[in-house]
Amino acid sequence: MVQSAVLGFPRIGAQRELKKVTEAYWSGKATVEELFKVGKELREKNWKLQKEAGVDIIPSNDFSFYDQVLDHSLIFNVIPERYSKYNLPAIDTLFAMGRGLQRPATETSSAVDVTALEMVKWFDSNYHYVRPTFSKNVEFKLNSTKPVDEFLEAKALGIHTRPVLVGPVSYLYLGKADKDNLDLEPVTLLEKLLPVYAELLAKLKEAGADTVQIDEPVLVLDLPAEVQSAYKTAYEYLASETAPKLFLTTYFGDVRPNIDAIKGLPVAGVHADFVRVPEQLDDVVAALSPSQILSVGIVNGRNIWKTNFANAIEFVNSAVAKVGAERVIVATSSSLLHTPVTLASEKKIPAEIKDWFSFATQKLAEVVTIAKAVTDGVGSVSEELATNAKSILARETSSITNDAAVRERVGKITEDQARRKSPFAVRLAAQKKALGIPLFPTTTIGSFPQTKDIRIFRNKFTKGEITAEEYEKFIEKEIENVVQFQEEVGLDVLVHGEPERNDMVQYFGEKLNGFVFTTNGWVQSYGSRYVRPPIVVGDVSRPGPMTVKESKFAQSITKKPMKGMLTGPVTCLRWSFPRDDISSKLQAQQLALALRDEVQDLEAAGVYVIQVDEPAIREGLPLRAGAERDDYVKWAVESFRLATSGVEDSTQIHSHFCYSDLDPNHIKALDADVVSIEFSKKDDAKYIQEFSEYPNHIGLGLFDIHSPRVPAKEEFVSRIADILKVYPQENLWVNPDCGLKTRGWTETRASLQNMVDAAKEFRAKYVASA
């Protein structure tokens, strides 16, 4: 019998219950008991949903109040001293590490002031994890029994689960050395960590767990030899009579270059992602021993398109032919964390298009159906197969997906369209003359706090309760307030604040042809930050201006330069659910042409600073070096330049990047006049050095916008001084890490004022010495 398995399920709740209670807890409006109660209810609901769908292998410990990797740091006591010294309750330590904490002293507690740990992208997804941070003297110990507790919680409901752990090699490799131990290679801590993993596994076996899913996703990366060899050390240690069976899990890419690290490991089976790399089947099978099980990741955990049952069944049958049915599991390719919870609540998507989709709940039925078809024959699920085939054919033949005019325009793209008229030095001289920007110019990344009033008015307009004219007047007033605020604080290059925008990708998708949108298709990006990715269903084009009206109005009420704010083509694509029937390159080119028209319209409207954000450009980079990565860099860079190169030398093009390990060479290739990069949580001075020879202008973000903490002016001064040790002052901009949408006005004013005051101090110093 072929079993069905799910690697993980969305923890957020169909109505964002987790976000609501977490933010209520942070603001003091919910107790810790209420927080834990909602968490328990969500776990129970998820387990029962999977059980009722007929899934054979159901995960536990896939739930987290913030991030599953951060959970492991708490479990294994990887808590830097700057957090542990406050002796906070475990849940508050978790949140302090994830988002920082600044709290005044009270009669019963001391003051707390600590920044968050670094947050980076989870491989090539839009999920962010909190990077484990190690010191040489870290004392690994079992600080929590969360995986055991949640296994027992499910067991009490009559549901036997497979607990999920991040594997020891991946956990260490994905971490970094703390700022005082920068010569430390975390993987060298493996032998110290393994006994604590073994202790946890023993407790899971005692609780009744027979198998544990061990996620080792770094096996799809380019690993040095010492990391590959660490697998033998780790798993020979962990596989013992006191431990449950271990099931090694990889996803998001090709495991073949590290296949030797898997061969001979004492694990019960191996899971691989055959959605992303179906070609690796023979090599993965060859690496298995005669008794090891093959978990076939065939239902896409990263996208929302229905699985083609005919193709999937054929693929799984080919695996069965190689190893036997008793050694095959049908599974999701990865955790379903990256997909919305359910399609059932979507009432506004056109029925024809909705029929093409499958969200997390629907994917449960997909793995069960495929497993049954392989076990009992296709006749046992003939009705499901017929319905699925009809949906697949309807999408393939739909007129919605193809726009001949768009394809024709893409076919006429020339190399000159992706080149600015002059080199940077010539452009810079023209921009200095036109814009009058001072030394150490200050700016923000785009958005300002989205208040309750903004959300209420947007909701009323969406529901038709107010007229377009009433909504427009409200937005203009919000823009006026934001512009006045920036002038009061003393910023040099202003933004309009984006009060009219719901999301930096969704907003543009709603203005373009080729997209559809969900009502409740939320996906966790990090912590309590959830997004509703648009879905690309057809060829993309721009029917008219998208941002010109608001930017033109904002520029008309100030004498300072106003930035037009756009989201770049690669980010629009990566932060949507893209099509899987045409290439990413073609989709990016279509978006670039639409944005090129918008950039030129902004310039024509008198907006001469235009920011085109590309935070997802690193995220889209193929995980391994080679021809595929080189090709991606080429078309991703060309797409950005196609969008931004149709302007005069005197128009200044900015771009923004955040929460990724960036390659300066890729940023340089974009040829933006100014780039701003998230930097506040980077501890490594080498990161500044990597950009020290960047030829254009750069702003390294100086405060963490994901935290309510307010840095003092002295903190900004110290940070700028460190940067100036390796970076020329004439090229440095001063800005936050990212947009301020999720922050409150009080902390925003205080942080920006301190930042501006620090910039003015350096400006006075360097102008006086010139």
C-alpha positions in Angstrom: 0.0 0.0 0.0 1.3 3.4 -1.0 0.8 5.9 1.9 0.1 9.6 1.7 2.0 12.3 3.7 2.0 16.0 4.3 5.3 17.7 5.3 3.7 20.6 7.1 0.5 22.6 7.1 -0.2 26.4 7.4 -0.4 27.4 11.0 -2.0 30.8 10.5 -5.6 29.8 10.5 -8.1 30.3 7.7 -9.1 33.7 9.1 -5.7 34.7 10.3 -6.5 33.7 13.9 -2.8 33.4 14.8 -1.9 36.9 13.7 -4.8 38.4 15.5 -4.1 36.8 18.9 -0.3 37.3 18.6 -0.6 41.0 17.9 -3.2 41.3 20.6 -0.7 39.7 23.0 2.1 42.0 21.9 -0.2 45.1 22.6 -1.3 43.8 26.0 -4.9 43.1 24.8 -4.6 39.3 25.2 -3.2 37.2 28.0 -0.6 34.5 27.5 -3.3 32.0 28.3 -5.4 33.3 25.5 -2.4 33.2 23.1 -1.7 29.5 24.0 -5.5 28.7 23.7 -5.7 29.9 20.1 -2.5 28.0 19.3 -3.9 24.8 20.7 -7.2 25.3 18.8 -5.3 25.8 15.5 -3.2 22.7 16.0 -6.3 20.6 16.7 -8.1 22.0 13.7 -5.2 21.3 11.4 -4.7 17.7 12.6 -8.3 16.9 12.4 -8.6 18.4 8.9 -5.7 16.2 7.7 -7.1 13.1 9.4 -10.6 13.7 7.9 -9.0 14.1 4.5 -7.5 10.6 4.8 -3.9 11.6 5.0 -1.9 8.7 6.4 1.2 10.6 7.8 0.3 13.8 9.5 3.0 16.2 10.8 3.3 17.7 14.3 5.6 20.4 15.6 5.0 22.2 12.3 3.2 24.9 14.4 5.0 28.0 15.6 4.0 31.3 17.2 6.7 33.0 15.1 9.2 30.8 13.2 10.0 27.1 13.3 13.8 27.7 13.1 13.6 30.2 15.9 11.7 27.6 17.9 14.7 25.2 17.6 16.9 28.0 19.0 14.8 28.2 22.0 14.5 24.4 22.3 18.3 23.9 22.2 19.1 26.9 24.3 20.8 28.8 21.5 19.8 32.1 23.1 22.5 34.9 23.0 23.2 36.3 26.4 21.7 39.7 25.5 18.3 38.0 25.6 18.8 35.4 28.3 20.0 38.0 30.9 16.5 39.4 31.2 15.1 36.0 32.4 11.9 36.5 30.4 9.2 33.9 30.1 10.1 31.5 27.2 7.4 32.9 24.8 8.6 36.5 25.5 12.2 35.4 24.8 11.1 33.9 21.5 9.4 37.1 20.5 12.3 39.3 21.7 14.7 37.3 19.5 12.3 37.5 16.6 11.3 41.2 16.7 13.3 42.9 19.4 11.9 44.3 22.7 12.1 47.7 24.2 10.2 48.1 27.5 10.6 50.5 30.4 11.2 49.4 34.0 8.1 48.8 36.2 7.7 48.1 39.9 7.8 44.4 39.1 10.2 44.2 36.2 13.5 45.7 34.9 13.8 47.7 31.7 14.5 45.7 28.5 16.2 47.0 25.4 17.3 44.5 22.8 17.3 44.3 19.0 16.1 41.3 17.0 18.2 38.6 15.5 18.9 38.6 11.8 16.0 37.5 9.6 16.6 36.1 6.1 14.8 34.3 3.3 14.0 30.6 3.7 15.9 29.4 0.6 14.2 30.8 -2.5 10.8 31.3 -0.9 9.2 34.5 0.4 9.1 33.0 3.9 11.7 34.5 6.3 13.4 32.6 9.1 15.3 34.0 12.1 18.9 33.0 11.7 20.4 31.0 14.6 23.2 32.9 16.2 26.0 31.0 17.9 28.9 31.8 20.2 31.8 29.6 21.0 30.7 29.0 24.5 27.0 28.2 23.7 25.6 25.7 26.2 23.4 23.4 24.3 20.7 21.9 26.5 17.1 20.8 26.1 15.4 24.0 27.0 11.9 23.0 25.9 10.0 19.8 25.1 7.7 21.5 22.5 7.9 18.7 19.9 7.0 16.1 22.5 4.2 18.2 24.0 2.6 18.7 20.6 3.0 15.0 19.7 1.2 14.1 22.9 -1.4 16.8 22.3 -2.3 15.1 19.0 -2.1 11.7 20.5 -4.7 12.7 23.1 -7.1 13.5 20.2 -6.5 10.0 18.8 -4.2 11.2 16.0 -0.8 9.7 15.6 1.6 12.2 14.0 5.1 12.3 12.7 7.0 15.0 14.6 9.0 17.4 12.4 12.5 18.7 13.4 15.0 20.8 11.5 18.0 18.5 11.1 21.2 19.3 13.1 23.4 19.9 10.0 20.9 22.3 8.4 20.2 24.0 11.7 23.9 24.8 12.2 24.7 25.5 8.5 21.8 28.0 8.3 23.1 29.8 11.4 25.9 32.3 11.9 28.5 33.3 14.4 27.6 36.0 16.9 29.2 39.3 16.5 31.9 38.6 19.1 32.8 35.2 17.5 33.0 35.9 13.8 35.7 33.3 13.2 33.4 30.6 14.4 32.0 28.1 11.8 28.7 26.9 13.4 29.0 23.4 11.8 32.0 22.8 14.1 29.6 22.8 17.0 27.9 19.6 15.7 29.4 17.2 18.2 28.3 19.5 21.1 24.7 19.7 19.7 24.1 16.0 18.9 23.6 14.8 22.5 20.8 17.3 22.9 19.1 16.1 19.7 19.5 12.6 20.9 17.9 13.4 24.2 14.9 15.0 22.4 14.5 12.0 20.1 14.6 9.7 23.1 11.8 11.7 24.7 9.8 11.5 21.5 10.1 7.7 21.4 9.1 7.4 25.0 6.0 9.5 24.1 5.1 7.0 21.4 6.6 8.5 18.2 7.7 5.8 15.9 9.1 8.0 13.1 10.4 11.6 13.1 10.7 13.8 10.0 14.2 15.3 10.0 14.3 18.3 7.6 17.7 18.7 6.0 16.9 21.3 3.2 20.6 22.4 2.9 21.2 19.2 1.0 20.0 21.1 -2.1 22.7 23.8 -1.7 26.3 23.8 -2.8 27.9 22.3 0.3 31.6 22.2 1.2 33.1 18.7 1.8 33.2 19.1 5.6 29.4 19.8 5.7 28.7 16.8 3.5 30.7 14.6 5.7 28.9 15.9 8.8 25.8 13.9 7.8 27.5 10.6 8.5 28.7 11.9 11.9 25.3 13.2 12.8 23.0 10.4 11.7 25.2 7.5 12.9 25.1 9.2 16.3 21.3 9.9 16.3 20.2 6.5 14.9 20.0 4.3 18.0 17.6 2.0 19.9 16.5 4.9 22.0 15.4 7.0 19.1 12.4 6.7 16.7 13.1 5.9 13.1 14.4 9.0 11.3 13.0 10.1 7.9 15.4 12.4 6.1 13.6 15.2 4.2 14.8 17.6 1.5 13.0 20.1 -0.7 13.2 23.1 -3.0 15.8 21.6 -5.3 18.3 19.0 -6.6 19.9 16.7 -4.0 22.1 14.9 -6.6 25.3 16.9 -6.0 25.2 15.9 -2.4 23.9 12.4 -3.0 27.0 10.8 -1.5 26.2 12.5 1.8 22.9 10.5 1.9 24.1 7.1 0.8 24.4 4.7 3.7 22.8 6.9 6.3 20.9 4.9 8.9 17.6 6.5 8.2 14.2 4.9 7.4 13.7 6.8 4.2 14.4 9.8 2.1 12.1 12.5 0.8 13.0 14.5 -2.3 11.2 17.3 -4.2 10.3 15.9 -7.6 8.1 18.9 -8.5 11.2 21.0 -8.7 13.6 18.4 -10.1 11.8 15.3 -11.5 15.1 14.3 -13.2 16.7 13.3 -9.9 14.5 10.2 -9.4 17.0 7.6 -10.6 19.9 9.0 -8.6 17.8 9.2 -5.4 16.6 5.6 -5.9 20.1 4.4 -6.5 21.2 6.0 -3.2 18.6 4.1 -1.1 19.3 0.8 0.6 16.9 -2.1 -0.2 14.9 -1.4 3.0 14.7 2.4 2.8 11.5 4.2 1.8 11.2 6.8 -0.9 8.9 9.7 -0.2 7.9 11.2 -3.6 7.2 15.0 -3.3 4.8 15.3 -6.2 2.1 17.8 -5.0 3.5 21.3 -5.1 3.9 22.9 -1.7 4.9 26.2 -3.2 2.2 27.1 -5.8 -1.5 27.1 -6.1 -2.2 25.3 -9.4 -4.0 22.0 -9.4 -1.8 18.9 -9.6 -2.1 17.2 -13.0 -3.2 13.8 -11.7 -2.4 11.9 -14.9 1.2 13.1 -14.9 1.6 12.7 -11.1 0.3 9.1 -11.1 2.5 8.2 -14.0 5.5 9.6 -12.1 4.7 7.8 -8.8 4.1 4.6 -10.7 7.6 4.9 -12.2 9.0 5.2 -8.7 6.9 2.1 -7.6 8.4 0.2 -10.5 11.9 0.9 -9.2 11.4 0.2 -5.5 8.0 -1.4 -4.9 4.8 -0.1 -3.6 5.5 -0.9 0.0 8.5 1.4 -0.2 6.8 4.5 -1.7 5.0 7.4 0.0 3.1 10.1 -2.0 3.8 13.5 -0.4 3.7 17.2 -0.8 6.9 18.5 -2.2 7.5 20.7 0.8 5.5 22.0 3.8 2.2 23.6 2.7 3.2 26.6 4.8 3.8 28.5 1.5 0.2 28.2 0.3 -3.1 29.7 1.4 -5.2 27.6 3.8 -8.3 26.9 1.8 -10.0 27.7 -1.5 -13.4 27.2 0.0 -13.8 30.8 1.3 -12.9 32.4 -2.1 -16.2 33.6 -3.5 -15.0 36.4 -5.9 -12.6 34.6 -8.2 -14.3 33.8 -11.5 -15.5 30.2 -11.5 -13.6 29.3 -14.6 -10.3 30.4 -13.1 -11.0 29.2 -9.6 -11.3 25.7 -11.0 -7.6 25.8 -11.9 -6.5 26.3 -8.2 -5.6 24.1 -5.3 -4.8 25.6 -1.9 -3.4 23.7 1.2 -6.7 22.1 2.2 -7.4 20.9 -1.4 -3.8 19.6 -1.7 -4.6 17.1 1.1 -7.1 15.5 -1.1 -4.6 15.5 -4.0 -2.0 13.4 -2.1 -4.7 11.0 -0.9 -6.2 10.6 -4.4 -2.8 10.0 -6.0 -1.8 7.5 -3.4 -5.1 5.6 -3.8 -4.8 5.6 -7.6 -1.4 4.0 -7.3 -2.5 1.5 -4.7 -5.9 0.5 -6.0 -5.7 1.5 -9.6 -7.0 4.5 -11.5 -10.5 3.0 -11.6 -10.8 3.5 -7.9 -10.7 7.3 -8.3 -12.1 7.6 -11.9 -14.4 10.4 -11.0 -11.7 12.5 -9.4 -9.4 11.9 -12.4 -12.0 12.9 -14.9 -12.8 16.1 -13.0 -9.1 16.9 -12.7 -8.4 16.2 -16.4 -11.3 18.5 -17.4 -9.8 21.3 -15.2 -6.3 20.9 -16.6 -7.6 21.0 -20.2 -9.8 24.0 -19.6 -6.8 26.0 -18.4 -4.5 24.8 -21.3 -7.1 26.0 -23.9 -8.4 29.1 -22.2 -8.2 32.4 -24.1 -7.5 34.2 -20.7 -3.9 33.0 -20.7 -2.7 34.4 -24.1 -2.5 38.1 -25.2 -1.1 38.3 -28.7 -0.3 42.0 -28.4 1.8 41.5 -25.3 3.7 38.6 -26.9 4.4 40.7 -29.9 5.8 43.6 -27.8 8.0 41.2 -25.9 9.3 39.9 -29.2 10.5 43.4 -30.2 12.6 44.1 -27.0 16.0 45.4 -27.9 19.3 45.5 -25.9 19.3 49.3 -26.1 16.0 49.5 -24.2 17.8 48.0 -21.2 20.6 50.6 -21.2 20.7 54.1 -19.6 21.7 56.9 -22.0 24.9 57.7 -20.1 27.2 56.1 -17.5 26.7 56.8 -13.9 29.2 59.6 -13.5 27.5 61.6 -16.2 24.0 60.9 -14.7 25.2 61.9 -11.2 26.3 65.3 -12.4 23.0 65.9 -14.0 21.1 64.7 -10.9 23.1 66.9 -8.6 22.3 69.9 -10.7 18.6 69.0 -11.0 17.8 67.7 -7.5 20.1 69.6 -5.2 20.5 66.7 -2.8 22.9 67.3 0.2 25.7 65.2 1.6 24.4 62.3 3.7 20.9 62.6 2.2 18.1 61.2 4.3 15.1 59.3 2.9 12.7 56.5 3.7 12.0 53.3 1.8 8.4 54.1 0.8 5.5 53.3 3.1 4.5 55.0 6.3 2.2 53.6 9.0 -1.0 52.1 7.7 -3.4 53.3 10.5 -6.7 51.9 11.4 -8.4 54.9 9.7 -6.7 54.1 6.4 -7.8 50.4 6.6 -11.4 51.5 7.5 -11.7 53.9 4.6 -10.1 51.4 2.1 -12.6 48.8 3.3 -15.5 51.2 2.9 -14.4 52.1 -0.6 -14.0 48.4 -1.5 -17.5 47.7 -0.3 -19.0 50.7 -2.1 -20.0 52.5 1.1 -18.2 55.7 0.0 -17.6 57.2 -3.5 -14.4 57.3 -5.4 -14.3 61.1 -4.9 -14.6 60.7 -1.1 -11.9 58.1 -1.0 -9.6 60.2 -3.2 -10.0 63.2 -0.9 -9.2 61.0 2.1 -6.0 59.7 0.4 -4.9 63.2 -0.6 -5.3 64.3 3.0 -3.2 61.4 4.2 -0.5 62.2 1.7 -0.5 65.9 2.8 0.0 64.7 6.4 2.8 62.4 5.5 4.6 65.1 3.4 4.2 67.6 6.2 5.5 65.1 8.7 8.6 64.4 6.6 9.4 68.1 6.2 9.0 68.6 10.0 11.5 65.8 10.7 13.9 67.1 8.1 14.1 64.4 5.5 15.7 65.3 2.2 14.0 63.1 -0.3 10.4 62.4 0.5 7.8 59.8 -0.3 4.0 60.0 -0.5 3.6 57.3 2.2 1.5 54.8 0.1 -1.8 55.2 2.0 -3.7 54.0 -1.0 -1.8 50.7 -1.2 -2.8 47.4 0.4 0.4 45.6 -0.5 3.5 46.4 -2.6 2.7 43.6 -5.1 -1.1 43.2 -4.8 -1.6 46.9 -5.5 0.1 46.7 -8.8 -1.4 43.4 -9.7 -4.9 45.0 -9.3 -3.9 47.7 -11.8 -2.5 45.2 -14.4 -4.2 42.8 -16.8 -3.3 39.1 -16.2 -3.8 38.9 -12.5 -6.5 37.6 -10.2 -6.8 38.0 -6.4 -8.0 36.2 -3.3 -10.1 37.4 -0.4 -8.5 35.2 2.2 -5.5 33.7 0.4 -3.1 34.7 3.2 0.4 33.3 3.5 2.9 33.8 6.3 5.9 35.9 5.3 7.4 36.2 8.8 6.1 36.5 12.3 2.7 38.1 12.2 3.3 39.6 8.7 1.0 37.8 6.2 0.6 38.6 2.5 -2.1 37.7 -0.1 0.0 37.0 -3.2 -1.7 37.9 -6.5 -2.0 35.0 -8.9 -0.7 35.4 -12.5 -3.2 33.7 -14.8 -2.5 35.4 -18.1 -0.2 37.6 -20.1 0.5 40.9 -18.2 0.0 44.4 -19.5 -0.7 47.9 -18.2 -4.1 49.4 -19.2 -3.2 52.8 -17.8 -1.1 54.7 -15.2 -1.0 53.1 -11.8 0.7 55.5 -9.4 1.1 58.8 -11.3 -1.9 60.6 -9.8 -0.7 60.2 -6.2 3.0 60.8 -6.9 2.2 63.9 -8.9 0.0 65.3 -6.2 2.6 64.6 -3.5 5.3 66.4 -5.6 3.0 69.4 -6.1 2.8 70.1 -2.4 6.5 70.2 -1.6 9.7 71.8 -3.0 11.8 68.8 -2.0 12.3 65.8 -4.4 9.5 63.3 -4.2 10.1 59.6 -4.9 7.8 57.7 -7.2 7.4 54.3 -5.7 7.2 51.1 -7.8 7.7 47.4 -7.2 10.1 45.8 -9.7 9.3 43.1 -12.3 11.1 40.2 -10.5 9.6 41.1 -7.2 6.1 41.4 -8.7 6.6 37.9 -10.1 8.3 36.2 -7.1 5.8 37.6 -4.6 2.8 36.4 -6.7 1.9 32.9 -7.5 3.4 32.7 -11.0 2.2 30.8 -14.0 3.7 27.3 -14.4 2.9 27.1 -18.1 5.3 29.7 -19.4 8.8 30.7 -18.3 9.6 33.1 -15.5 11.7 35.1 -17.9 8.8 35.8 -20.2 6.6 36.8 -17.3 9.3 39.1 -15.9 9.7 40.7 -19.4 5.9 41.4 -19.6 6.0 43.0 -16.2 9.1 45.0 -17.1 7.4 46.5 -20.1 4.4 47.5 -18.0 6.6 49.2 -15.4 8.7 50.9 -18.1 5.6 52.7 -19.2 4.8 53.7 -15.6 8.4 55.0 -15.0 8.2 57.2 -18.1 4.8 58.5 -17.2 6.1 59.4 -13.7 9.0 61.3 -15.2 6.6 63.1 -17.6 4.5 64.1 -14.6 7.5 65.9 -12.9 8.6 63.1 -10.6 12.4 62.9 -11.1 13.3 60.4 -8.4 11.8 57.0 -9.0 12.4 53.9 -6.8 11.8 50.5 -8.3 12.1 47.9 -5.5 13.6 44.5 -6.1 13.9 42.8 -2.7 13.0 39.4 -4.3 15.8 39.4 -6.9 18.1 37.4 -4.6 15.2 35.2 -3.6 14.7 34.1 -7.2 18.4 33.1 -7.6 18.7 29.3 -8.3 20.1 27.6 -5.2 23.1 26.3 -6.9 25.8 27.8 -9.0 25.8 27.0 -12.7 24.2 27.7 -16.0 20.7 28.0 -14.6 21.8 30.6 -12.1 23.8 32.6 -14.7 20.8 32.6 -17.0 18.6 33.8 -14.2 20.9 36.7 -13.2 21.0 37.8 -16.9 17.3 38.0 -17.5 16.5 39.3 -14.0 18.9 42.2 -14.4 17.8 42.8 -17.9 14.2 43.0 -16.7 15.0 45.6 -14.1 17.0 47.6 -16.6 14.3 47.3 -19.2 11.8 48.8 -16.7 14.1 51.7 -15.6 16.3 52.8 -18.5 13.8 54.8 -20.5 14.4 58.1 -18.6 16.7 61.1 -18.8 20.1 61.2 -17.1 18.8 63.8 -14.6 16.1 61.4 -13.3 17.4 59.4 -10.4 16.6 55.7 -10.3 16.6 54.0 -6.9 16.1 50.4 -5.9 15.7 48.6 -2.6 16.8 45.2 -1.3 16.1 43.4 2.0 16.5 40.2 4.1 18.7 38.3 1.7 22.4 37.5 1.4 23.1 39.8 -1.5 25.8 39.5 -4.1 27.3 43.0 -4.8 28.0 42.0 -8.4 24.3 41.4 -9.0 23.4 44.8 -7.5 26.0 46.5 -9.5 24.7 45.0 -12.7 21.3 46.7 -12.2 23.0 50.1 -12.7 20.6 51.9 -10.3 21.8 55.4 -9.3 21.0 54.7 -5.6 20.4 51.4 -3.8 19.1 50.9 -0.3 19.9 47.7 1.5 18.6 46.2 4.8 21.6 46.3 7.2 20.6 47.0 10.8 20.8 43.4 11.9 24.0 42.6 10.1 26.8 42.1 12.7 29.6 41.3 10.3 31.8 44.1 9.3 32.7 42.1 6.2 29.2 42.8 4.9 30.0 46.6 4.7 33.4 45.7 3.1 31.6 43.7 0.3 29.9 46.9 -0.8 32.8 49.2 -0.2 33.7 49.4 -3.9 30.1 49.7 -5.1 30.5 52.5 -7.7 27.0 54.1 -7.4 25.3 55.5 -4.3 24.1 53.3 -1.5 22.1 53.5 1.7 22.7 50.8 4.3 19.6 50.5 6.5 20.1 51.9 10.0 17.1 50.7 11.9 14.9 47.6 12.0 11.4 48.4 10.8 10.1 45.1 12.0 10.6 46.0 15.6 8.9 48.7 17.7 12.2 49.6 19.3 13.4 53.2 18.9 17.2 53.5 18.4 18.8 56.5 20.1 20.7 59.2 18.1 24.0 57.9 19.4 23.2 54.5 18.0 22.7 55.9 14.6 25.9 58.0 14.9 27.9 54.8 15.9 26.4 52.8 13.0 27.2 55.5 10.4 30.7 55.9 11.8 31.3 52.2 11.3 30.2 52.4 7.7 32.4 55.4 7.0 35.4 53.4 8.0 35.2 51.5 4.7 32.6 53.5 2.6 33.1 57.0 1.1 30.9 59.6 2.6 30.0 61.3 -0.7 28.2 58.1 -1.8 26.3 57.3 1.5 22.6 57.7 1.9 20.9 57.5 5.3 17.7 55.5 5.6 15.8 52.7 7.5 15.9 49.1 6.6 12.6 48.9 4.8 9.1 50.5 4.6 7.4 51.7 7.8 3.9 50.3 7.0 3.7 48.0 10.0 5.0 50.6 12.6 3.1 53.1 14.8 3.4 56.8 14.3 5.0 57.5 17.7 8.0 55.2 17.2 8.3 56.2 13.5 8.6 59.9 14.4 11.2 59.2 17.2 13.3 56.8 15.1 13.3 59.1 12.0 14.1 62.2 14.0 17.1 60.5 15.6 18.2 59.2 12.2 18.0 62.7 10.6 19.7 64.3 13.5 22.6 61.9 13.2 22.9 62.5 9.5 22.9 66.3 10.1 25.8 65.8 12.6 27.9 64.0 10.0 26.9 66.5 7.3 28.1 69.4 9.4 31.3 67.7 10.3 32.2 66.8 6.7 31.1 70.0 5.1 33.2 72.0 7.7 36.2 69.9 6.9 35.9 70.1 3.1 
